[in-house]
Amino acid sequence: MLKSLLEQFKGSRKLKNIITIQHTQSVHHTNGMIGAWTDWELTALGKQQAFNIGEALRKEVADQHYVMYASDLLRTRQTADIVASSLEIVPIYKKELRELNLGSATGKSVEWLHKNQVKQDMRTSSLDYKLLPDAESKRDLYYRLLPFLHEMQNSREENIIIVSHGGTLSMLFYMWHNHDINNLENTEFRGLPGGVSVLNENDKGVRIIRKLNDLSYLSYPVK
């Protein structure tokens, strides 16, 4: 079934304009704790950053209607709510857009994870490696995102905003270009909190990354 979804996604020619936003500064960026599925709030700076992104996008896409999808974790909900208020739209929350699940590391510190993570052996590919026995692998994340990507690509909406997490957006960028999962070990997109990316599909079906993790939106308005 999942293979069938991927083939449908690859075959679709509906044009899309996609803006992705990595959630802005969260408390876990400042206190040495794990992000993952722990429900951290944005910091005061993170809330200001989200407001700046929203105001910049309001000016940039003033004449276009966008639908917004966001992870349902608190830091992404807060980012999405603030940005959406500037655009006068209502976010649609999706559990599928959560960050990689680190299982029993939820609520723990980065130091705890470093001490307790499973060592990768030579027989396990980076696709199937799990930091902890109850964590997700990259392959798990790929298949978690696949139905969402299929739904998005086949929706009537042409203009879409996605608010999510660094690891999840990295995977979405990879999947946007129709790369087979078996090539994933050689490709990775790194993001930064508050990074804004712009993806387009032209009338020939060519998928383009026009901006990748642009941080200039964080300092809007430019003084």
Rosetta silent file (secondary structure, phi, psi, omega in degrees, C-alpha in Angstrom):
SEQUENCE: MLKSLLEQFKGSRKLKNIITIQHTQSVHHTNGMIGAWTDWELTALGKQQAFNIGEALRKEVADQHYVMYASDLLRTRQTADIVASSLEIVPIYKKELRELNLGSATGKSVEWLHKNQVKQDMRTSSLDYKLLPDAESKRDLYYRLLPFLHEMQNSREENIIIVSHGGTLSMLFYMWHNHDINNLENTEFRGLPGGVSVLNENDKGVRIIRKLNDLSYLSYPVK
SCORE:     score description
SCORE:     0.000 S_00000001
   1 L     0.000  -45.346 -179.657    0.000    0.000    0.000 S_00000001
   2 H   -65.820  -36.379  176.221    2.765    2.462    0.920 S_00000001
   3 H   -62.551  -39.601  178.307    4.628    1.662   -2.287 S_00000001
   4 H   -62.800  -40.495  178.128    1.434    2.433   -4.186 S_00000001
   5 H   -61.953  -42.786  179.843    1.144    5.794   -2.404 S_00000001
   6 H   -63.290  -40.914  178.551    4.700    6.684   -3.377 S_00000001
   7 H   -63.984  -39.936  177.590    4.057    5.838   -7.017 S_00000001
   8 H   -64.306  -40.707  179.009    0.925    8.020   -7.019 S_00000001
   9 H   -62.769  -43.296  180.000    2.897   10.844   -5.459 S_00000001
  10 H   -64.322  -33.034 -175.193    5.625   10.558   -8.077 S_00000001
  11 H   -83.978  -11.231 -176.598    3.087   10.547  -10.877 S_00000001
  12 L   -71.308  141.723  179.806    1.157   13.609   -9.760 S_00000001
  13 L  -121.243   16.342  178.274    1.592   16.770  -11.877 S_00000001
  14 L   -70.871  129.619 -177.454   -0.472   19.221   -9.808 S_00000001
  15 L   -72.004  141.144 -179.831    1.515   22.405   -9.359 S_00000001
  16 L  -136.449  144.474  168.479    2.378   23.357   -5.795 S_00000001
  17 E  -118.686  115.892 -173.292    3.926   26.292   -4.016 S_00000001
  18 E  -121.612  127.781  172.669    5.143   25.150   -0.602 S_00000001
  19 E  -110.821  127.161  175.551    6.612   27.241    2.183 S_00000001
  20 E  -112.195  145.574  178.852    8.129   25.355    5.101 S_00000001
  21 E  -130.232  121.759  171.675    8.959   26.844    8.479 S_00000001
  22 E   -81.091  132.348 -175.828   11.113   25.148   11.094 S_00000001
  23 L   -51.552  149.471 -175.492    9.738   26.093   14.496 S_00000001
  24 L   -79.765 -172.407 -171.733   11.510   29.008   16.140 S_00000001
  25 L   -56.978  125.945  179.902   13.581   29.010   19.332 S_00000001
  26 E  -110.542  162.498  179.126   12.154   26.629   21.920 S_00000001
  27 L   -55.583  -35.781 -177.321   13.022   26.195   25.588 S_00000001
  28 H   -69.354  -14.752  174.443   14.885   22.981   24.770 S_00000001
  29 H   -75.050  -12.763 -173.178   17.321   24.975   22.624 S_00000001
  30 H  -115.613  -11.420 -172.127   18.440   26.769   25.784 S_00000001
  31 H  -121.493    8.294  176.092   18.413   24.161   28.572 S_00000001
  32 L    76.047   18.053 -178.658   20.231   21.104   27.215 S_00000001
  33 E  -100.576  163.907  178.089   17.125   18.943   27.002 S_00000001
  34 L   -73.720  141.367  173.017   15.873   16.654   24.219 S_00000001
  35 L   -84.233  -86.191  177.141   13.329   18.107   21.784 S_00000001
  36 L    43.677 -127.329 -176.315   11.776   15.158   19.945 S_00000001
  37 L   -94.602    7.194  173.977    8.251   14.507   21.281 S_00000001
  38 L   -70.785  137.123 -172.872    8.698   16.446   24.542 S_00000001
  39 L   -88.730   76.099  178.439    6.188   19.327   24.563 S_00000001
  40 L   -82.228  148.117  173.708    8.434   22.350   24.974 S_00000001
  41 L   -86.105  164.801  168.861    7.176   25.922   24.681 S_00000001
  42 E   -74.170  150.806  170.095    8.749   28.656   22.614 S_00000001
  43 L   -76.856  172.343  175.456   10.993   31.123   24.407 S_00000001
  44 H   -59.471  -40.275  177.315   10.132   34.830   24.372 S_00000001
  45 H   -63.822  -42.234  179.480   12.668   35.199   21.561 S_00000001
  46 H   -59.843  -38.929  178.329   11.065   32.294   19.699 S_00000001
  47 H   -66.472  -39.629  177.101    7.653   33.987   19.864 S_00000001
  48 H   -66.458  -39.759  178.131    9.134   37.216   18.503 S_00000001
  49 H   -61.338  -43.626  179.258   10.867   35.278   15.738 S_00000001
  50 H   -63.025  -40.068  177.422    7.585   33.610   14.774 S_00000001
  51 H   -61.941  -43.533  179.737    5.869   37.008   14.696 S_00000001
  52 H   -61.978  -41.908  177.997    8.616   38.376   12.427 S_00000001
  53 H   -61.220  -45.652 -179.483    8.238   35.418   10.059 S_00000001
  54 H   -60.283  -43.203 -179.481    4.490   35.927    9.917 S_00000001
  55 H   -68.153  -37.929  177.309    4.776   39.616    9.138 S_00000001
  56 H   -64.522  -43.317  179.761    7.398   38.996    6.447 S_00000001
  57 H   -69.125  -35.222  178.089    5.227   36.334    4.822 S_00000001
  58 H   -57.249  -40.816  178.105    2.131   38.526    5.065 S_00000001
  59 H   -72.559  -36.327 -174.068    3.896   41.063    2.878 S_00000001
  60 H   -75.569  -35.167 -175.344    5.370   38.425    0.578 S_00000001
  61 L  -118.665   32.797 -172.558    2.183   36.424   -0.150 S_00000001
  62 L   -55.689  -34.056 -174.872   -0.397   39.167    0.339 S_00000001
  63 L   -98.058   12.123 -175.950   -2.391   38.312   -2.794 S_00000001
  64 L  -124.645  146.588  176.177   -2.398   34.538   -2.355 S_00000001
  65 L   -95.078  129.511  177.853   -4.417   32.137   -0.233 S_00000001
  66 L  -119.884  146.680  168.212   -2.419   29.550    1.701 S_00000001
  67 E  -105.476  142.734 -176.477   -3.452   26.546    3.761 S_00000001
  68 E  -118.051  130.749  171.426   -1.206   25.697    6.716 S_00000001
  69 E  -113.089  141.290 -178.666   -0.331   22.280    8.140 S_00000001
  70 E  -144.764  150.261  170.140    1.647   22.020   11.379 S_00000001
  71 E   -58.968  147.726 -178.391    2.974   19.464   13.813 S_00000001
  72 L   -88.214    3.520  175.260    0.739   19.184   16.875 S_00000001
  73 L   -72.196  150.955 -168.181    3.635   19.495   19.343 S_00000001
  74 H   -56.607  -45.268 -175.888    3.485   22.663   21.448 S_00000001
  75 H   -65.319  -33.076  177.324    6.504   24.507   20.015 S_00000001
  76 H   -81.066  -33.969  175.208    5.260   24.038   16.454 S_00000001
  77 H   -61.311  -43.489  179.922    1.660   24.840   17.385 S_00000001
  78 H   -65.209  -43.363  176.858    2.812   28.103   18.919 S_00000001
  79 H   -59.726  -47.143 -178.095    4.946   28.948   15.888 S_00000001
  80 H   -63.942  -42.883 -178.582    2.073   28.110   13.540 S_00000001
  81 H   -61.285  -42.509 -178.035   -0.507   30.063   15.550 S_00000001
  82 H   -68.072  -46.103  178.761    1.614   33.215   15.564 S_00000001
  83 H   -64.015  -43.524 -177.341    2.460   33.020   11.854 S_00000001
  84 H   -63.341  -32.426  179.825   -1.137   32.121   10.943 S_00000001
  85 H   -65.191  -33.458  176.757   -2.501   35.140   12.809 S_00000001
  86 H   -70.309  -31.871 -176.880   -0.523   37.430   10.508 S_00000001
  87 H   -94.009   -5.081  179.972   -1.850   35.590    7.456 S_00000001
  88 L    58.023   46.699  175.194   -5.408   35.326    8.816 S_00000001
  89 L  -129.174  168.050 -178.616   -5.580   31.566    8.330 S_00000001
  90 L  -115.153  122.474 -179.349   -6.215   28.650   10.696 S_00000001
  91 L   -66.784  150.026  172.080   -3.557   25.918   11.018 S_00000001
  92 E  -109.372  118.380 -174.305   -4.427   22.249   10.540 S_00000001
  93 E   -89.294  136.041 -176.534   -2.492   20.152   13.052 S_00000001
  94 E  -130.549  120.862  176.909   -1.007   16.838   11.979 S_00000001
  95 H   -62.673  -29.529 -179.922    0.589   14.275   14.281 S_00000001
  96 H   -60.012  -23.982 -176.002    2.417   12.934   11.208 S_00000001
  97 H   -89.827    8.321  176.265    4.489   16.142   11.126 S_00000001
  98 L   -64.151  161.694  175.466    6.022   15.572   14.545 S_00000001
  99 L   -67.252  168.637  175.204    9.782   15.329   14.971 S_00000001
 100 L   -54.670  130.378 -179.704   11.513   11.929   15.067 S_00000001
 101 L   -79.324  121.135  179.366   10.273   10.047   18.123 S_00000001
 102 L  -100.703   20.013  170.645   13.136    9.238   20.494 S_00000001
 103 H    56.427 -122.681 -174.839   11.029    6.980   22.699 S_00000001
 104 H   -69.763   -4.447  173.647   12.282    6.755   26.289 S_00000001
 105 H   -79.470   -9.643  178.893   14.508    9.830   25.766 S_00000001
 106 L   -57.657  127.077 -179.310   11.336   11.937   25.890 S_00000001
 107 L    83.185    0.177 -178.557   11.692   14.369   28.785 S_00000001
 108 L  -101.288  171.384  179.989   15.378   13.546   29.214 S_00000001
 109 E   -87.914  162.303  174.734   18.513   15.619   28.662 S_00000001
 110 H   -61.429  -38.332  178.299   20.884   15.487   25.704 S_00000001
 111 H   -60.852  -42.791  178.065   23.541   14.282   28.155 S_00000001
 112 H   -60.139  -43.361 -179.276   21.288   11.382   29.220 S_00000001
 113 H   -62.295  -43.604 -179.705   20.778   10.412   25.578 S_00000001
 114 H   -60.738  -33.656 -178.745   24.512   10.432   24.875 S_00000001
 115 H   -79.346  -24.806 -171.132   25.085    8.098   27.813 S_00000001
 116 H  -113.995   -5.878 -175.906   22.257    5.712   26.972 S_00000001
 117 L   -68.906  152.152 -179.398   21.969    5.603   23.184 S_00000001
 118 L   -76.563  133.999  177.474   22.512    2.351   21.355 S_00000001
 119 L   -75.185  133.624 -179.642   25.777    2.067   19.490 S_00000001
 120 L   -76.336  128.597  177.148   25.270    1.498   15.769 S_00000001
 121 L   -96.283  168.819 -173.915   26.791   -1.749   14.553 S_00000001
 122 L   -65.425  -22.541 -176.117   28.144   -2.455   11.071 S_00000001
 123 L   -84.834  -11.240 -176.926   25.122   -4.591   10.144 S_00000001
 124 L  -104.467  123.407  178.380   22.581   -1.795   10.704 S_00000001
 125 L   -72.938  161.151  177.925   22.167    0.867    8.031 S_00000001
 126 L   -64.676  -22.929  176.883   21.704    4.505    9.017 S_00000001
 127 L   -66.730  -36.266 -173.559   18.150    4.177    7.671 S_00000001
 128 L  -104.898   -3.653  179.498   17.256    1.521   10.246 S_00000001
 129 L   -68.638  134.968  176.059   19.441    2.652   13.124 S_00000001
 130 L  -120.006  130.920 -179.809   17.533    3.691   16.262 S_00000001
 131 L   -61.415  -31.352  176.412   19.180    5.744   18.994 S_00000001
 132 L  -137.497  155.419 -176.950   17.128    3.757   21.519 S_00000001
 133 L   -56.461  -32.751 -178.117   15.205    0.481   21.117 S_00000001
 134 L   -99.927   14.277  178.162   11.832    2.267   21.343 S_00000001
 135 L   -88.636  167.062  172.935   12.814    5.211   19.119 S_00000001
 136 L   -84.720  150.504  169.780   11.906    5.748   15.459 S_00000001
 137 L   -96.458  171.732  175.172   14.380    5.178   12.662 S_00000001
 138 H   -62.666  -34.817  177.855   14.657    7.372    9.571 S_00000001
 139 H   -63.995  -40.624  176.905   12.819    4.651    7.684 S_00000001
 140 H   -59.912  -43.301  179.812    9.974    4.869   10.207 S_00000001
 141 H   -63.860  -42.703  178.691    9.809    8.633    9.696 S_00000001
 142 H   -54.839  -50.159 -177.121    9.786    8.224    5.906 S_00000001
 143 H   -75.158  -23.387  173.456    6.783    5.922    5.994 S_00000001
 144 H   -67.928  -37.755 -176.504    5.026    8.066    8.598 S_00000001
 145 H   -81.620  -22.604 -172.059    5.270   11.073    6.269 S_00000001
 146 H   -58.191  -47.475  178.391    4.379    9.295    3.034 S_00000001
 147 H   -62.849  -37.243  177.332    0.545    9.320    3.408 S_00000001
 148 H   -62.512  -44.566 -178.927    0.636   13.011    4.424 S_00000001
 149 H   -62.886  -39.796  177.152    2.728   13.887    1.378 S_00000001
 150 H   -63.384  -45.041  178.880    0.324   11.989   -0.857 S_00000001
 151 H   -61.121  -44.737 -179.368   -2.658   13.802    0.694 S_00000001
 152 H   -63.747  -46.139 -176.768   -0.981   17.188    0.287 S_00000001
 153 H   -64.905  -30.293 -176.861    0.075   16.595   -3.309 S_00000001
 154 L  -100.114    7.188  176.276   -3.404   15.493   -4.337 S_00000001
 155 L   -76.605  166.054  178.263   -5.307   18.214   -2.506 S_00000001
 156 L   -77.266  -16.910 -177.736   -6.946   21.083   -4.373 S_00000001
 157 L   -72.832  131.083  177.349   -4.744   23.569   -2.560 S_00000001
 158 L   -97.090  -25.795 -176.913   -1.853   24.915   -4.600 S_00000001
 159 E  -112.548  116.691 -170.580   -0.323   27.131   -1.896 S_00000001
 160 E  -132.706  137.442  172.124    0.731   25.315    1.261 S_00000001
 161 E  -113.889  133.513  177.546    2.654   26.218    4.410 S_00000001
 162 E  -120.952  123.031  177.204    4.165   23.464    6.557 S_00000001
 163 E  -110.139  117.671 -173.996    5.386   24.211   10.090 S_00000001
 164 E  -151.412 -151.430 -171.580    7.444   21.368   11.487 S_00000001
 165 L  -118.152  163.843 -174.946   10.810   20.268   12.912 S_00000001
 166 H   -57.414  -51.267 -178.741   14.345   20.037   11.574 S_00000001
 167 H   -65.748  -38.234 -179.394   14.532   16.273   11.101 S_00000001
 168 H   -68.570  -43.593  179.349   11.029   16.035    9.686 S_00000001
 169 H   -67.477  -35.903  175.736   11.533   18.860    7.207 S_00000001
 170 H   -56.959  -43.499  178.772   14.849   17.363    6.119 S_00000001
 171 H   -67.407  -39.920  179.468   12.974   14.185    5.233 S_00000001
 172 H   -63.915  -39.792  177.131   10.202   16.117    3.455 S_00000001
 173 H   -60.236  -43.338  178.890   12.742   17.963    1.294 S_00000001
 174 H   -61.291  -46.766 -177.775   14.242   14.635    0.308 S_00000001
 175 H   -69.394  -31.746  178.954   10.850   13.134   -0.497 S_00000001
 176 H   -56.908  -34.692  179.716    9.743   16.231   -2.419 S_00000001
 177 L   -89.244   14.882  173.257   12.355   15.432   -5.029 S_00000001
 178 L    62.270   27.455  177.767   11.040   11.874   -5.380 S_00000001
 179 L   -73.300  140.032  176.483   14.225   10.277   -4.142 S_00000001
 180 L   -70.190  143.410 -176.688   13.981    6.587   -3.390 S_00000001
 181 H   -58.554  -28.451 -177.237   14.393    5.747    0.280 S_00000001
 182 H   -70.820  -12.928  176.464   17.369    3.506   -0.494 S_00000001
 183 H   -95.899    0.203 -172.871   19.389    6.574   -1.548 S_00000001
 184 H   -64.315  -28.514 -177.043   18.643    8.418    1.682 S_00000001
 185 H   -61.873  -20.567 -176.833   21.872    7.354    3.365 S_00000001
 186 H  -104.044    7.928 -175.982   23.816    9.670    1.046 S_00000001
 187 L  -138.257  136.980  176.114   21.593   12.756    1.369 S_00000001
 188 L  -154.488  139.234  175.765   20.661   15.044    4.240 S_00000001
 189 L  -110.625  122.584  179.651   19.247   18.559    4.557 S_00000001
 190 L   -99.233  136.564  179.847   20.214   20.430    7.729 S_00000001
 191 L  -118.880  173.690  177.262   17.963   23.157    9.095 S_00000001
 192 L  -132.768  150.488  178.973   18.047   25.840   11.774 S_00000001
 193 L   -53.491  129.236 -179.472   15.297   27.095   14.112 S_00000001
 194 L    83.597    2.233  178.889   13.149   29.594   12.240 S_00000001
 195 L   -67.119  134.420  179.421   14.519   28.626    8.831 S_00000001
 196 E  -112.534  129.904  178.732   12.095   29.304    5.971 S_00000001
 197 E  -123.576  151.648 -178.874   12.261   27.289    2.753 S_00000001
 198 E  -127.942  122.041  179.147   10.337   27.676   -0.505 S_00000001
 199 E  -116.483  138.193  177.839    9.579   24.753   -2.819 S_00000001
 200 E  -134.030  158.905  170.347    7.905   25.051   -6.214 S_00000001
 201 E  -124.513  125.152 -178.259    6.838   22.835   -9.066 S_00000001
 202 L   -87.213 -178.662 -174.109    6.892   24.374  -12.530 S_00000001
 203 L   -71.845   -5.135  175.341    4.600   23.601  -15.470 S_00000001
 204 L   -99.602    4.103 -179.970    6.989   20.878  -16.657 S_00000001
 205 L    81.866   10.005  178.966    6.719   19.023  -13.366 S_00000001
 206 L   -80.911  127.787 -178.938   10.218   20.029  -12.282 S_00000001
 207 E   -97.416  130.547 -169.006   10.458   20.389   -8.502 S_00000001
 208 E  -127.264  137.964  168.002   12.648   23.221   -7.284 S_00000001
 209 E   -98.227  106.475 -176.403   13.986   24.370   -3.921 S_00000001
 210 E   -85.386  -32.639  174.441   14.034   28.161   -4.310 S_00000001
 211 E  -138.058  144.060  179.036   15.026   28.920   -0.742 S_00000001
 212 E  -132.881  111.790  176.965   16.503   26.597    1.848 S_00000001
 213 E    53.081   49.969  178.012   16.463   27.525    5.546 S_00000001
 214 E   -73.794  120.341 -178.092   16.478   31.265    4.925 S_00000001
 215 L   -95.739    0.059 -177.855   16.993   33.004    8.290 S_00000001
 216 H   -66.029  -23.998  179.409   16.423   36.551    7.023 S_00000001
 217 H   -65.009  -24.138 -176.946   12.746   36.287    7.970 S_00000001
 218 H   -66.795  -28.346 -175.675   13.735   36.218   11.651 S_00000001
 219 H  -103.181   15.569  178.120   14.924   39.818   11.600 S_00000001
 220 L   -69.356  140.604   -5.549   11.965   41.321    9.729 S_00000001
 221 L   -77.661  144.653 -179.731   11.517   44.237    9.393 S_00000001
 222 L   -68.146  130.180 -178.772   15.084   44.872    8.263 S_00000001
 223 L  -102.996    0.000    0.000   16.409   48.037    9.904 S_00000001
